[in-house]
Amino acid sequence: MSDHQTSGMINSMLGRLYLKNEVFQSLDLEAQQSIVQDILEESYNLEEIKSDNEVEED
């Protein structure tokens, strides 16, 4: 994934979390970005693990 795509995903998720969560709104931008990056990294790690398991099963 390119840096541009990653940045777009981070900004999109930041917006959704900001609109839906008052506690998230109270955090500064740096903390918000850190949370979103952690979520995305974990999501992609889970997808990699899942796809690796599917390949091994074949």
N, C-alpha and C positions, 0 to 999 in steps of 0.2 A: 504494500500500500504506500502511495506517495505521501510526502509530508503535507501536501495540499489537501489530500483526501482525509488524512488523519486530523488536520486542523479543522476541517469542515465537520467531521464527526464529533470532535470535542466541543465545538461551538454549538452544534445542534443539541447535544446532550446537556450542555450547560444551560441552554435556554429552557429545555423541558424540566430539568430538575429545579431551576430557579422558579418557574411558574407554579410548580406543584408542591414545594416544600419550604415552609417558613424558616426552618432551622438552616437549611442550605442558603437561603437568602441572607442570613445574618453573617455568613462567612465572607472573608475577603476573596477577591478574585483568584489570588494565588492558591488558596486552600480549595476553592471550588474546582479549579483546573486540576489540581493534584488528585482530588477524589475521582473526577471523570477519567483521568489518565489511568488510575488504578483499575477502575471498572472495565475500561476498554482492554487493558493488558490482560486482565483475568479472563475476559470474554474470549479473546483471541487464543489464549493459552488453552482454554477449555475446548475451543473448536479444533485446535491442532491435536490435542489428545484424542478427541472424538474421531477425527479423520484418520489418525494413526491407528487407532483400534480397528476401524473399519477396514483399513488396508491389511492389517495383520490377520483379520478373520477370513479374508478372501483366499 
